[in-house]
Amino acid sequence: MNNKVVLLIPEAPAPESEITAPKATPLSSGCLRIGLLDNGKGNADHLLRYLFEGLKNNLEIAFMMTLRKQSVSLAAGDAIINRFAGETDLVITAMAD
């Protein structure tokens, strides 16, 4: 089994190398661990909360972790990426104004 997760960064131009982080150990229960990344823009937290409410009505979710970037204009730091990679199965981020 591959123990790496490939993260794609949708920016132009495309980065020359891939970023890899350790993959989270799956839960035996089959429940999802969802991460929400608030990019710091106005109302992003409301959009993510609304999205999560819809997901929890349709999926079995073990827990949700929400982290916020320090700056709207900067990428999420290694600490945030590594925490999500080690503790969640799925990360959702959103922009809002």
C-alpha positions as CSV (number, residue, x, y, z in Angstrom):
1,M,0.0,0.0,0.0
2,N,1.3,3.5,-0.9
3,N,1.8,5.6,2.2
4,K,1.8,8.9,0.4
5,V,-0.8,11.4,-0.6
6,V,-0.2,13.5,-3.7
7,L,-1.4,17.1,-3.2
8,L,-2.2,19.0,-6.3
9,I,-1.8,22.8,-6.1
10,P,-4.0,24.5,-8.7
11,E,-2.0,27.6,-9.5
12,A,-0.3,28.7,-12.7
13,P,2.3,27.9,-13.7
14,A,2.2,24.3,-12.4
15,P,4.8,23.5,-9.7
16,E,7.8,21.4,-11.0
17,S,7.6,19.0,-8.1
18,E,4.8,17.3,-6.2
19,I,4.3,17.8,-2.5
20,T,3.8,14.6,-0.5
21,A,2.6,14.1,3.0
22,P,2.1,10.9,5.1
23,K,-1.3,9.3,4.6
24,A,-3.8,9.0,7.5
25,T,-4.4,5.6,8.9
26,P,-7.9,4.5,7.9
27,L,-10.5,4.1,10.6
28,S,-11.8,0.5,11.0
29,S,-15.4,1.8,11.3
30,G,-15.5,3.2,7.7
31,C,-16.5,6.6,8.9
32,L,-15.0,9.7,7.3
33,R,-12.8,12.2,9.0
34,I,-13.4,15.5,7.3
35,G,-11.1,18.5,7.4
36,L,-12.4,22.0,6.5
37,L,-9.8,24.6,5.5
38,D,-11.0,28.2,6.0
39,N,-9.0,30.4,3.7
40,G,-9.8,33.5,5.8
41,K,-12.0,35.2,3.3
42,G,-15.3,36.7,4.5
43,N,-18.0,34.2,4.9
44,A,-15.8,31.2,4.1
45,D,-16.6,29.8,7.5
46,H,-20.3,30.1,6.9
47,L,-20.0,28.3,3.5
48,L,-17.9,25.5,4.9
49,R,-20.4,25.0,7.8
50,Y,-23.3,24.9,5.4
51,L,-21.5,22.4,3.2
52,F,-20.6,20.2,6.3
53,E,-24.2,20.2,7.5
54,G,-25.3,18.8,4.1
55,L,-22.5,16.2,4.2
56,K,-23.3,14.9,7.7
57,N,-26.9,14.3,6.6
58,N,-25.8,12.0,3.8
59,L,-22.5,10.4,5.1
60,E,-21.3,8.7,8.2
61,I,-18.7,11.1,9.7
62,A,-16.5,10.3,12.6
63,F,-15.3,13.9,13.2
64,M,-14.7,17.2,11.6
65,M,-11.6,19.3,12.0
66,T,-11.6,23.0,11.0
67,L,-8.3,24.9,10.5
68,R,-7.9,28.5,9.3
69,K,-5.0,29.8,7.2
70,Q,-3.1,32.7,8.7
71,S,-3.4,34.8,5.6
72,V,-5.9,34.9,2.7
73,S,-3.1,35.6,0.2
74,L,-0.7,32.8,1.3
75,A,-0.9,29.1,0.9
76,A,-1.6,26.9,3.9
77,G,1.6,26.1,5.7
78,D,3.2,22.7,6.2
79,A,1.9,22.4,9.7
80,I,-1.7,22.7,8.4
81,I,-1.1,20.4,5.5
82,N,0.6,17.7,7.6
83,R,-2.1,17.9,10.3
84,F,-4.9,17.4,7.7
85,A,-2.9,14.6,6.0
86,G,-2.3,12.7,9.3
87,E,-5.8,13.1,10.8
88,T,-8.4,13.3,8.0
89,D,-9.6,11.4,5.0
90,L,-10.9,14.4,3.1
91,V,-10.2,18.1,3.1
92,I,-12.6,20.7,1.7
93,T,-11.7,24.4,1.3
94,A,-13.8,27.3,0.1
95,M,-13.7,30.9,-1.0
96,A,-16.4,33.3,-0.1
97,D,-17.1,37.0,0.0
